[in-house]
């Protein structure tokens, strides 16, 4: 995923993103540290409803981020912030492939 890919959503409703990040062999710990710093900064953003970082129990070089955003605009703001741009600028040294990104509408429980 490039940062601009995150803009490709429909409407301005709340959304969920699931990002899979495959580290180069043996660089899972490094990628995890870098992602932890990114997650900490992202959680302070007003449009972020929540973020969770996960690591595969089968592949130590595979990480997943589950993200919840208030709106498409909030995600667009996130993508343009220095900590996000910096992560993506440096990520080729750790990533084995492009980030696999999936978007979902955030379904709220019925009242």
C-alpha distances in whole Angstrom, upper triangle without the diagonal:
4,6,8,6,8,11,11,14,17,20,20,21,20,17,15,12,11,9,10,9,12,14,16,19,21,19,18,20,19,15,17,19,16,15,18,19,16,17,20,19,17,20,22,21,23,20,19,21,20,18,18,17,18,19,19,23,23,20,20,17,15,14,13,13,15,15,17,17,20,19,16,18,18,14,14,16,14,11,14,16,17,16,12,12,14,12,9,12,13,11,11,15,14,11,12,9,5,5,6,6,10,12,16,19,21,24,27,30,33,36
4,5,5,8,10,11,14,18,20,20,22,21,18,17,14,14,12,13,12,14,16,18,21,23,20,20,22,20,17,19,20,17,15,19,19,15,17,20,19,17,20,22,20,22,20,19,22,21,19,20,19,20,21,22,26,26,23,23,20,18,17,16,15,17,16,18,18,21,19,16,17,17,13,12,15,13,9,12,14,15,14,11,10,12,11,7,10,12,10,11,15,15,12,14,11,8,8,10,10,13,14,18,20,22,26,28,32,35,37
4,5,6,8,10,13,16,18,18,19,18,16,16,13,14,12,14,14,17,18,20,23,25,22,21,23,20,17,19,20,16,15,18,17,14,15,18,16,14,17,19,16,19,17,16,19,19,17,19,18,20,22,23,27,28,25,24,21,20,18,16,15,16,14,16,15,18,16,13,14,13,10,9,11,9,6,8,10,12,12,8,7,11,10,7,10,12,11,13,16,16,15,17,14,11,10,12,11,13,14,17,19,21,24,27,30,33,35
4,5,6,8,11,14,16,16,18,18,16,16,14,16,14,16,17,19,21,23,26,28,25,24,26,24,21,22,23,20,18,21,21,17,18,21,19,17,20,21,18,20,17,18,20,21,19,21,21,23,25,26,30,30,28,28,24,22,21,19,17,18,16,18,16,18,16,12,13,13,10,8,11,11,7,9,12,14,15,11,10,14,14,11,13,16,15,16,20,20,18,19,17,13,12,13,12,14,14,17,19,21,24,27,30,33,35
4,5,6,9,12,15,16,17,17,14,14,11,13,12,14,15,17,20,22,25,27,24,23,26,24,20,22,23,20,18,21,21,18,18,22,20,17,20,22,19,21,18,18,20,20,18,20,20,21,23,24,28,28,26,26,23,20,19,17,16,16,15,16,15,18,15,12,13,14,11,10,13,12,9,12,15,17,17,13,13,16,15,12,15,17,15,16,20,19,17,18,15,11,10,10,8,10,11,14,16,18,22,25,28,31,33
4,5,7,11,13,13,14,13,11,11,9,11,10,13,15,18,20,23,26,27,24,23,25,23,20,21,22,19,17,19,19,16,16,19,18,14,17,19,16,17,14,14,16,16,15,17,18,20,22,23,27,27,25,25,23,20,18,16,14,14,12,13,11,14,12,9,11,11,7,7,10,9,7,10,13,15,15,12,12,16,14,12,15,18,16,18,21,20,18,20,17,13,11,11,8,9,9,12,14,15,19,22,25,28,30
4,6,9,11,11,13,13,12,13,11,14,14,17,18,22,24,26,30,31,28,27,29,27,23,24,25,22,20,23,22,18,19,21,19,16,19,20,17,17,14,15,17,18,18,20,21,23,25,27,31,31,29,29,27,24,22,19,17,17,14,14,12,14,11,7,8,10,7,6,10,10,8,10,14,16,17,14,14,18,17,15,17,20,19,21,24,23,21,23,20,16,14,14,11,12,10,13,14,16,20,22,26,28,30
4,7,10,11,13,14,12,13,11,14,14,17,19,22,24,27,30,32,29,28,30,29,25,26,27,25,22,25,25,21,21,24,23,19,22,23,20,20,17,17,19,20,19,22,22,24,26,27,31,31,29,30,27,24,22,20,18,17,15,15,14,15,12,9,11,13,10,10,13,14,12,14,17,20,20,17,17,20,20,17,20,22,21,22,25,25,22,23,20,16,15,14,11,11,9,12,13,16,19,22,25,27,30
4,7,8,9,10,9,10,10,13,14,18,20,23,26,29,32,33,31,29,31,30,26,26,28,26,23,25,25,22,21,24,23,19,21,22,19,19,15,16,17,18,18,21,22,23,26,27,30,31,30,30,28,25,23,20,18,16,14,13,12,13,10,7,10,12,10,10,14,14,13,16,18,22,22,18,19,23,21,19,22,25,23,24,28,27,24,25,22,18,16,15,11,10,7,9,9,12,15,18,22,23,26
4,7,8,10,10,12,13,16,18,21,23,27,29,32,35,37,34,32,34,34,30,30,32,29,26,28,29,25,24,27,26,22,23,25,21,20,17,18,18,20,21,23,25,26,29,30,33,34,33,33,31,28,26,23,21,19,16,15,13,13,10,8,11,13,12,12,16,17,16,19,21,25,25,22,23,26,25,23,26,29,27,28,32,30,28,29,26,22,20,18,15,13,10,10,9,12,14,17,21,22,24
4,6,9,10,13,15,18,20,23,26,29,32,35,38,39,37,35,36,35,32,32,33,31,28,29,29,26,25,27,26,22,23,24,20,19,15,17,17,20,21,24,26,28,31,32,35,36,35,36,34,31,28,25,22,20,17,15,13,12,8,7,10,12,12,12,15,17,17,19,21,25,25,22,24,27,27,25,28,30,29,31,34,33,30,32,29,25,23,21,18,16,12,12,10,12,14,16,20,21,23
4,7,8,12,14,18,20,23,26,29,32,35,38,39,36,34,35,34,31,30,31,29,26,27,27,24,22,24,23,19,20,21,17,15,12,14,14,17,19,22,24,27,30,31,35,36,35,35,33,30,27,24,21,19,16,13,10,9,5,5,7,9,10,11,13,15,15,17,19,23,23,21,22,26,25,24,27,29,28,30,33,32,30,32,29,25,23,22,18,16,13,12,10,11,14,15,19,20,22
4,6,10,13,16,19,23,25,29,31,35,37,38,36,33,34,34,30,29,31,29,26,27,27,24,22,24,23,19,19,20,17,15,12,13,13,15,17,20,23,25,28,30,33,34,34,34,33,29,26,23,20,17,14,11,9,7,5,7,9,10,11,13,15,16,17,19,21,24,24,22,24,27,26,25,28,30,29,31,34,32,30,32,29,26,23,22,18,16,12,10,7,8,10,11,15,16,18
4,7,10,14,17,20,23,26,29,32,35,36,33,30,31,31,27,26,28,26,23,23,24,21,19,21,20,16,16,17,15,13,9,10,9,12,14,17,19,22,25,27,30,31,31,31,30,26,23,20,17,14,11,7,6,5,4,7,10,9,10,12,14,14,16,18,19,23,22,20,22,25,24,23,27,29,27,29,32,30,28,30,28,25,21,20,16,14,11,9,6,5,8,9,13,15,17
4,7,10,13,17,19,23,26,29,31,32,30,27,28,28,25,24,26,24,20,21,22,19,17,20,19,15,15,18,15,14,11,10,10,11,12,15,17,19,22,23,27,28,27,28,26,23,20,17,14,11,8,6,5,7,6,7,11,10,9,12,14,13,15,18,19,22,21,18,21,23,22,21,25,26,24,27,29,27,25,27,24,21,18,16,13,10,7,6,5,5,8,11,14,17,19
4,7,10,13,16,20,22,26,28,29,27,24,25,25,22,21,23,21,18,19,20,17,15,18,18,14,14,17,15,15,12,10,9,9,10,11,14,15,18,20,23,24,24,24,23,20,17,13,10,7,6,5,6,9,9,10,13,12,10,13,15,14,15,18,19,22,20,17,20,22,20,20,23,24,22,24,27,25,22,24,22,19,15,14,10,8,6,5,6,6,9,12,15,18,20
4,6,10,13,16,19,22,25,26,23,21,22,22,19,18,20,19,15,17,18,15,13,17,17,14,14,17,16,17,13,11,11,11,9,11,12,14,16,17,21,22,21,21,20,17,14,10,8,6,5,7,8,11,11,11,14,12,10,13,15,13,13,16,17,20,18,15,17,20,17,16,20,21,19,21,23,21,19,20,18,15,12,10,7,6,5,6,9,9,13,15,18,21,24
4,7,10,13,16,20,22,23,21,18,20,20,16,16,19,17,14,16,18,15,13,17,18,15,16,19,18,19,16,14,14,12,10,10,10,11,13,14,17,18,17,18,17,13,11,7,6,5,6,9,11,15,15,15,17,16,13,16,18,15,15,19,19,21,19,16,18,20,17,16,20,20,17,19,22,19,16,18,16,14,10,8,6,5,7,8,11,12,15,17,20,23,26
4,6,10,13,16,18,20,17,15,17,17,13,13,16,15,11,14,16,13,12,16,17,14,16,19,18,20,18,15,16,14,11,11,10,10,12,13,17,17,16,16,14,11,8,6,5,7,8,11,13,17,17,16,18,17,13,16,18,15,14,17,18,19,17,14,16,17,14,13,17,17,14,16,18,15,13,14,12,10,6,6,5,7,9,12,15,15,18,21,24,27,30
4,7,10,13,15,17,15,12,15,15,12,12,15,14,12,14,17,15,14,18,19,17,18,22,21,24,21,18,19,17,13,12,10,9,10,10,14,14,12,13,11,7,6,5,7,9,11,15,17,21,21,20,22,21,17,19,21,18,17,20,21,21,19,16,18,18,15,14,17,17,13,15,16,13,11,11,10,9,6,5,7,9,12,14,18,19,21,24,26,29,32
4,6,10,12,13,11,9,12,12,9,10,13,12,10,13,15,13,14,17,18,17,19,22,22,24,22,20,21,18,15,13,11,10,10,10,14,14,11,11,8,6,5,6,8,11,13,17,19,23,23,22,23,22,18,20,21,18,16,20,20,20,17,15,16,16,13,12,15,14,10,11,13,10,7,8,8,7,5,7,9,12,15,18,21,22,25,27,29,33,36
4,7,9,11,9,8,12,12,9,11,14,13,12,15,17,16,17,20,21,20,22,25,25,28,26,23,25,22,18,16,13,12,10,10,13,12,9,9,6,5,6,9,12,15,17,21,23,27,27,25,27,25,22,23,25,22,20,23,23,23,20,18,19,18,15,14,16,15,11,11,12,8,6,6,6,8,7,9,12,15,18,21,24,25,28,30,32,36,39
4,6,8,6,5,9,9,6,9,12,11,11,14,16,16,17,20,21,21,23,25,26,29,28,25,26,23,19,18,14,13,11,12,14,14,10,9,5,6,8,11,13,17,19,23,25,29,29,27,29,27,24,25,26,22,21,23,23,22,19,18,18,17,14,13,15,13,9,9,9,5,4,5,8,10,10,12,15,18,21,24,27,28,31,33,35,39,41
4,6,5,7,10,10,9,12,14,14,14,17,19,19,20,23,24,24,26,29,29,32,31,28,30,27,23,21,18,17,14,14,16,15,11,10,7,9,11,15,17,21,23,27,28,32,32,30,32,30,27,28,29,25,23,26,25,24,22,20,20,19,16,15,16,13,11,9,8,6,5,4,8,11,12,15,18,21,24,27,31,32,34,37,39,42,45
4,6,7,10,11,11,13,15,16,17,19,21,21,22,25,26,26,28,31,32,35,34,31,32,29,25,23,19,17,14,14,15,13,10,9,6,10,13,16,19,23,25,29,31,35,35,33,35,33,30,31,32,29,27,29,29,27,25,23,24,22,19,19,20,17,14,13,11,9,9,8,11,15,15,17,21,23,27,30,33,34,36,38,40,44,47
4,6,8,9,10,11,13,14,16,17,19,20,21,23,25,26,27,30,31,34,34,30,32,28,25,22,18,17,14,14,15,14,10,8,7,10,13,16,19,23,25,29,31,35,36,34,36,34,30,32,32,29,27,30,29,27,24,23,24,22,19,19,20,17,15,14,12,9,11,11,14,17,17,19,22,25,28,31,34,34,37,39,41,44,47
4,6,5,6,9,10,11,12,14,16,17,18,20,22,22,24,27,28,31,30,27,29,26,22,20,16,15,13,14,15,15,11,9,6,10,11,15,17,21,23,26,28,32,33,31,32,30,27,28,29,25,24,26,25,23,20,20,20,18,15,16,17,14,11,12,9,6,8,9,13,15,15,18,20,23,26,29,32,32,35,37,39,43,45
4,5,5,6,9,10,10,12,14,15,16,18,20,20,22,25,26,29,28,25,26,23,19,16,13,12,9,10,12,12,9,6,4,7,8,11,14,17,20,24,26,29,30,29,31,28,25,27,27,24,23,25,24,23,20,19,20,19,15,16,18,15,12,13,12,8,9,10,13,15,14,16,18,21,24,26,29,29,32,34,35,39,42
4,5,5,6,9,10,10,13,14,15,17,19,20,21,23,25,28,28,25,26,22,19,16,13,12,10,12,13,14,12,8,8,10,10,13,15,18,21,24,26,30,31,31,32,29,26,28,28,24,24,26,24,23,19,19,21,19,15,17,19,15,13,15,13,10,12,14,16,18,17,19,21,24,26,28,31,30,33,35,36,40,42
4,5,5,6,9,10,11,13,14,16,17,18,20,22,24,27,27,24,26,23,19,17,14,14,12,15,16,17,14,11,9,12,11,14,15,19,21,24,26,29,30,29,30,28,25,26,26,22,21,23,22,20,17,17,18,15,12,14,15,12,10,12,10,7,10,13,15,17,16,19,20,23,26,28,31,31,34,35,37,41,43
4,5,5,6,9,10,10,12,14,16,16,18,21,21,25,24,21,23,20,16,15,11,12,10,13,15,16,13,10,8,9,8,11,12,16,17,21,23,26,27,26,27,24,22,23,23,19,18,21,19,18,15,14,16,14,10,12,13,11,8,11,9,6,8,11,13,13,12,15,17,20,22,25,27,27,30,32,34,38,40
4,5,5,6,9,10,10,12,14,15,16,19,20,23,23,20,21,18,14,12,8,9,8,11,14,15,13,10,9,9,7,10,11,14,16,19,21,25,26,26,27,24,21,23,23,19,19,22,20,19,15,15,17,15,12,14,16,14,12,14,13,10,11,14,15,16,14,16,17,20,22,24,27,26,29,30,32,36,38
4,5,5,6,9,10,11,13,14,16,18,20,23,23,20,22,19,15,14,11,12,12,15,17,19,16,13,12,13,11,13,13,16,18,21,22,26,27,27,27,24,22,24,23,19,19,21,19,18,14,14,17,14,11,14,16,13,12,15,14,11,13,16,18,18,17,19,20,23,24,26,29,28,31,32,34,38,39
4,5,5,6,9,10,11,12,14,16,18,21,21,19,21,18,15,14,11,13,13,16,19,20,18,15,13,13,11,13,13,16,16,20,21,24,25,24,25,22,19,21,20,16,16,18,16,14,11,11,13,10,8,11,12,10,9,12,11,9,11,15,16,16,14,17,18,21,22,25,27,27,30,31,34,37,39
4,5,5,6,8,10,10,12,15,16,19,19,16,17,14,11,10,8,10,11,14,17,19,17,14,13,12,9,10,9,12,13,16,17,21,22,21,22,19,17,19,18,14,14,17,15,14,11,10,13,12,8,11,13,12,10,13,13,11,12,15,16,15,13,15,15,18,19,21,24,23,26,27,30,34,35
4,5,5,6,9,10,11,13,15,18,18,15,17,14,10,10,8,10,12,15,18,20,18,15,15,14,11,12,10,13,13,16,18,21,23,23,23,20,18,20,19,16,16,19,16,16,12,12,15,14,11,14,16,15,13,17,17,14,15,18,19,19,16,18,18,20,21,23,25,24,27,27,30,33,35
4,5,5,6,9,10,12,14,17,18,15,17,15,12,12,11,14,15,19,21,23,21,18,17,17,14,15,13,15,15,17,18,21,23,23,22,19,18,19,18,14,15,16,14,13,9,10,13,11,9,13,15,13,13,17,16,15,16,20,20,20,17,20,19,22,23,25,26,25,28,29,31,35,36
4,6,5,6,9,10,11,15,15,13,15,13,10,11,10,14,15,19,22,24,21,19,17,16,13,13,11,13,12,15,15,18,19,19,19,16,14,16,14,11,11,13,11,10,7,7,10,9,7,10,13,12,12,15,16,14,15,19,19,17,15,17,16,19,19,21,23,22,26,27,29,33,34
4,5,5,6,9,10,13,13,10,12,10,7,8,8,11,14,17,20,22,21,19,18,16,13,12,9,10,10,12,13,16,18,18,18,15,14,16,15,11,13,15,13,13,10,10,13,13,11,13,16,15,14,18,19,17,17,20,20,18,15,17,16,18,18,20,21,20,23,24,26,30,31
4,6,5,7,10,13,14,11,13,11,9,10,10,14,16,20,22,25,24,21,20,19,16,15,12,14,13,14,15,17,19,20,20,16,16,18,16,13,15,16,13,13,10,11,15,14,13,16,18,17,17,21,21,19,20,23,24,22,19,21,20,21,21,23,24,22,25,25,28,31,32
4,6,6,7,11,12,10,13,12,11,13,13,17,19,23,25,28,26,24,22,21,18,17,14,15,13,15,14,16,18,19,18,14,14,15,13,10,12,13,10,10,7,9,12,12,11,14,16,16,16,20,21,19,20,24,24,22,19,21,20,22,21,23,24,22,25,26,28,32,33
4,5,5,9,9,7,10,9,8,11,12,16,18,22,25,27,25,23,22,20,17,15,12,12,10,11,11,13,14,15,14,11,10,12,11,7,10,12,9,11,8,8,12,13,12,14,16,17,16,20,21,20,20,23,23,20,17,19,17,18,18,19,20,19,22,22,25,29,30
4,5,8,9,6,8,7,7,10,12,15,19,22,25,27,26,24,23,22,18,16,12,12,10,10,10,12,15,16,16,12,12,15,13,10,13,15,13,14,12,12,16,16,15,17,20,20,20,23,24,22,23,26,25,23,20,21,19,20,19,19,20,18,21,21,23,27,27
4,6,9,8,10,10,11,14,15,19,22,26,28,31,29,27,27,25,21,20,16,16,13,13,12,13,16,17,16,12,13,15,13,10,14,15,12,13,12,13,16,17,16,19,21,21,21,25,26,25,25,28,28,26,23,24,22,23,21,22,22,20,23,23,25,28,29
4,6,6,9,10,11,14,16,20,23,26,29,32,30,29,27,25,22,20,16,15,12,12,10,10,12,14,12,8,10,12,9,8,11,12,10,12,11,12,15,16,16,18,20,21,21,25,26,25,25,28,27,24,22,23,20,21,19,20,20,18,21,21,24,27,28
4,6,8,10,13,16,19,22,26,29,32,34,33,31,30,28,24,22,18,17,13,12,9,9,11,13,11,8,10,12,10,10,13,14,13,15,15,15,18,20,19,21,23,25,25,28,30,28,28,31,30,27,24,25,22,22,20,20,19,17,20,19,22,25,25
4,6,9,11,15,18,21,24,27,30,32,31,30,29,26,23,20,16,15,11,9,6,5,7,9,8,5,7,10,8,8,12,13,12,16,15,14,17,19,19,20,23,24,24,27,29,27,27,29,28,25,22,22,19,19,16,16,15,14,17,17,20,23,23
4,6,8,11,14,17,21,24,27,29,28,27,26,23,20,17,13,11,8,6,5,6,9,11,11,7,8,11,10,9,12,14,13,16,14,13,17,18,17,18,22,23,22,25,27,25,24,27,26,23,19,20,17,17,15,15,15,13,16,16,19,22,23
4,7,11,14,17,21,23,26,28,28,27,26,24,20,17,13,11,8,5,5,6,10,12,13,10,11,14,14,12,15,18,17,19,18,17,20,22,20,21,25,26,24,28,29,27,26,29,27,25,21,21,18,17,15,14,13,11,13,13,16,19,20
4,7,10,13,17,20,22,25,24,23,23,20,17,14,10,8,6,5,7,9,12,15,16,12,12,16,15,13,15,18,17,19,17,16,19,21,19,20,23,24,22,26,27,24,24,26,25,23,19,19,17,16,15,14,15,12,15,14,17,20,22
4,7,10,14,16,19,22,21,20,19,17,13,10,7,6,5,6,9,12,14,16,17,14,12,16,16,13,15,18,16,18,15,14,18,19,16,17,21,21,19,22,23,21,20,23,22,20,16,16,14,15,14,14,16,14,16,17,19,23,25
4,6,10,13,16,18,18,17,17,14,11,8,6,5,7,9,12,15,18,19,20,17,16,19,19,16,17,20,19,20,17,16,20,20,17,18,22,21,19,22,23,20,19,21,21,20,16,16,15,15,15,16,17,15,18,18,20,24,26
4,7,10,13,16,15,13,13,11,7,6,5,7,9,12,15,18,20,21,22,19,17,20,20,17,17,21,19,20,17,15,19,18,15,17,20,19,16,19,20,16,16,18,18,17,14,15,14,15,16,17,20,18,21,22,24,27,29
4,7,9,12,11,10,11,9,6,5,6,8,11,14,18,21,23,23,25,22,20,23,24,20,20,24,23,23,20,18,21,21,18,19,22,20,18,20,20,17,16,17,18,18,14,14,15,16,17,18,21,20,22,23,24,28,30
4,6,9,8,7,8,6,4,6,9,11,15,18,21,25,26,26,28,26,23,26,26,23,23,26,25,25,21,20,23,22,18,19,22,20,17,19,19,15,14,15,16,17,14,15,16,17,20,21,24,23,25,26,28,31,34
4,5,5,6,8,6,6,8,11,13,17,20,23,27,28,28,30,28,25,28,29,25,25,28,28,28,25,23,25,25,21,21,24,22,19,20,20,16,15,15,16,17,15,15,16,17,20,21,24,24,26,27,29,32,35
4,6,7,10,9,10,11,14,16,20,23,26,30,31,31,34,31,29,31,32,29,29,32,31,31,28,26,29,28,24,25,28,25,22,23,23,19,18,18,19,21,19,18,20,21,23,24,27,27,28,30,30,34,36
4,7,9,8,11,13,16,18,22,25,28,32,33,33,35,33,30,33,34,30,30,33,33,33,29,27,29,29,25,25,28,26,22,23,22,19,18,17,18,20,18,18,20,21,24,25,28,28,30,32,32,36,38
4,5,6,9,11,15,18,21,25,28,31,32,31,34,32,28,31,32,28,27,31,30,30,27,25,27,26,22,22,24,22,19,19,19,15,14,13,15,17,16,16,18,20,23,25,28,28,30,32,33,37,40
4,6,8,11,14,17,21,24,27,31,32,31,33,31,28,30,31,27,26,29,29,28,24,23,25,24,20,21,23,20,17,18,17,13,13,13,15,17,16,17,19,21,24,26,29,29,31,33,34,38,40
4,7,10,13,17,20,23,26,30,30,29,31,29,26,28,29,25,24,27,26,25,22,21,22,21,17,17,20,17,14,14,13,10,9,9,12,14,13,14,17,19,22,25,28,28,31,33,34,38,41
4,7,10,14,17,20,23,27,27,26,28,26,23,25,26,23,22,25,25,25,21,20,21,21,17,17,19,18,14,15,15,11,10,10,11,12,11,11,14,16,19,21,24,25,27,29,31,34,37
4,7,10,13,17,19,23,24,24,25,23,20,22,23,20,19,22,22,22,19,17,19,19,15,15,18,17,13,15,16,12,11,12,12,13,10,11,12,14,17,19,22,22,24,26,28,32,34
4,7,10,13,16,20,21,20,23,20,17,20,21,18,17,21,21,21,18,16,19,19,15,15,19,18,15,17,18,14,13,14,14,13,10,9,10,11,13,15,18,18,20,22,24,28,31
4,6,10,13,16,17,17,19,17,14,17,18,15,15,18,18,19,16,14,17,17,14,15,18,18,15,18,19,16,14,16,16,14,10,10,10,11,12,14,16,16,18,20,22,26,28
4,7,10,14,15,16,18,16,13,17,18,15,15,19,19,21,18,16,19,20,17,17,21,21,18,21,23,20,18,20,18,17,13,12,10,10,10,11,13,12,15,16,19,22,25
4,7,10,12,12,14,12,10,13,14,12,13,16,16,18,16,14,17,19,16,17,20,21,19,21,23,21,19,21,20,18,14,13,11,10,10,10,12,10,14,15,18,21,23
4,7,9,11,13,10,9,13,14,12,14,17,17,20,18,16,19,21,19,19,23,24,22,25,27,24,23,25,23,21,17,16,13,12,10,10,10,8,11,12,15,18,20
4,5,7,9,7,6,10,11,10,12,15,15,18,17,15,18,20,19,19,22,24,22,25,27,26,24,27,24,22,18,18,14,13,11,10,10,9,12,13,16,19,21
4,7,8,6,8,11,11,11,14,16,16,20,19,17,20,23,22,22,25,27,26,29,31,29,28,30,28,25,22,21,18,16,13,12,11,9,12,12,16,18,19
4,5,5,7,9,10,11,13,15,16,19,19,17,19,22,22,21,24,26,25,28,31,29,27,30,27,24,21,20,17,15,12,12,10,10,13,14,18,20,21
4,5,5,6,9,10,11,13,15,18,18,16,17,21,20,19,22,25,23,26,29,28,26,28,25,21,19,18,15,14,11,11,11,11,15,16,20,22,24
4,5,5,6,9,10,11,13,16,17,15,16,20,20,19,22,24,24,26,29,28,27,29,27,23,21,21,17,17,14,15,14,15,18,19,23,25,26
4,5,5,6,9,10,11,15,15,13,15,18,18,18,21,23,22,25,28,27,25,28,26,23,20,20,17,17,14,15,14,14,17,18,22,24,25
4,5,5,6,9,10,14,13,11,13,16,15,15,18,20,19,22,24,23,22,24,22,19,16,16,13,14,11,13,13,13,17,19,22,25,27
4,5,5,6,9,13,13,11,12,15,15,14,17,20,19,22,24,24,22,25,23,19,17,18,15,15,14,16,16,17,20,22,26,28,30
4,5,5,6,10,11,10,11,14,15,15,17,19,20,22,25,24,24,26,24,21,19,20,17,18,17,18,18,18,22,23,27,29,30
4,5,5,9,9,7,9,12,12,12,15,17,17,20,22,21,20,23,22,19,16,18,15,17,15,17,18,18,21,23,26,29,30
4,6,8,9,6,7,10,10,10,12,14,14,17,19,19,18,21,19,16,14,16,14,15,15,17,18,19,23,24,28,31,33
4,7,9,7,6,10,11,11,12,15,16,18,21,21,20,23,22,18,17,19,17,19,18,21,22,22,26,27,31,34,35
4,6,6,6,9,10,11,12,15,16,19,20,21,21,24,23,20,18,20,19,21,20,22,23,23,27,28,31,34,35
4,5,5,6,8,10,10,12,14,17,18,19,19,23,22,20,19,21,20,23,23,25,26,26,30,31,34,37,39
4,6,5,6,9,10,11,12,16,17,16,17,21,21,18,17,20,19,21,21,24,25,25,29,30,33,36,37
4,5,5,6,9,10,10,14,16,15,15,19,18,15,14,16,15,18,18,21,22,22,26,27,31,34,36
4,5,5,6,9,10,13,15,15,15,19,18,15,14,17,16,19,20,23,24,25,29,30,34,37,39
4,6,5,6,8,11,12,13,14,18,18,16,15,19,18,22,22,25,27,28,31,33,36,39,41
4,5,5,6,9,11,10,11,15,15,13,12,16,16,19,20,23,25,26,29,31,34,37,39
4,5,5,8,10,10,10,13,12,10,10,13,14,17,19,22,24,25,29,31,34,37,39
4,6,7,9,11,11,14,14,12,13,17,17,21,22,26,28,29,33,34,38,41,43
4,6,6,8,9,13,13,13,13,17,18,22,24,27,29,30,34,36,39,42,44
4,5,5,6,9,10,9,10,14,15,19,21,24,27,28,31,33,36,40,42
4,5,5,8,8,9,10,14,16,20,23,26,29,30,34,36,39,42,45
4,6,8,11,12,13,17,19,23,25,29,32,33,36,38,41,44,47
4,7,9,11,11,15,17,21,23,27,30,30,33,36,38,42,44
4,5,7,8,11,14,18,21,24,27,28,31,34,36,39,42
4,7,9,11,15,18,22,25,28,29,32,35,37,41,44
4,6,8,12,15,19,22,26,27,30,33,35,39,42
4,6,9,13,16,19,23,24,27,30,33,36,39
4,6,10,13,16,20,21,24,27,30,33,36
4,7,10,14,17,19,22,25,27,30,33
4,7,10,14,15,18,21,24,27,30
4,7,10,13,15,18,21,24,27
4,7,9,12,16,19,21,24
4,6,9,12,15,17,21
4,6,9,13,15,18
4,6,10,12,15
4,7,9,12
4,6,9
4,6
4
